[in-house]
Amino acid sequence: MESINNWEISIIELRNGVGRKYKVTRRIPEMSISETKIFRSKQRAKEQFEEWIASVPASLTPEGR
C-alpha cells in the first residue's frame, strides 16, 4: 500500500465581537481527510502549525523537490 503524505496545512485568524481565535487545519484533499484545532492563543496556534510542518517529510516540501 502506498503512503499518501500530501498534507495541506493552514492557519487562519477568526474574529468576532468577543475576540480572536486561530484555526489550524491540515488535510489530504485526495482522501477527504482533515484535522482542525482551534486556539485562543496565537502562540499556541503557531506551535501546532510548526509541529505539523515538521512532520511533513523533507521530500514533500518545496525545498526538497
N, C-alpha and C positions, 0 to 999 in steps of 0.2 A: 504494500500500500504506500502511495506517495504522500509525503507530508506537505501540507499547504501552509505556508507561513507568510502570505501576502497581507499582513495586517495594515490597515489604515488607522492612524491614531490622531485624535484631535482633542483640542481643549477650547472651550467656549465660555465666555463670561455671560451670565444671565443676570438681568437687573429687574427689580420690581420696586414697589413702594416701601418695602421693608429693608431691602439691602441687596447685596450681590451674592451670587453663588457661582461656582465654577463646575462645569460638566466636562469630564474627561471620558472619552469613548474610544474603544478600539473595536475594529470589526474586520471580518473577512467577507467581502462582498460576494465572492463566488459561492459561499456556503450559507449565506444569510445568517451568520453568527455575529453577535455583538455583545459587548460588556460595557456598561456605563456606570460611573461613580460620580456622585455629586458631593462637592465640598463647599464649606463656608469660607475656608481659608485658601487664599491664592497660593500660599507656600505649599500647603498640603497637596493641592491640585497639581502644582508643578512637580512635586516629588513623585506623585503617581505617574504623571506623563513621562518623566525621565526614567522611571523604573520600567515602564512598558517599552520605551525606546531602546533601553539597554538590553531587553530580552529579545529583540529582533536580531537574527544572525547578521553578521557584517556583510555577507554576500548579498543580502537583500536591501541594504541601504544604498542610496545613490552613490556614495563614495566607494562602495565595494563592487559596484557593477562595472 
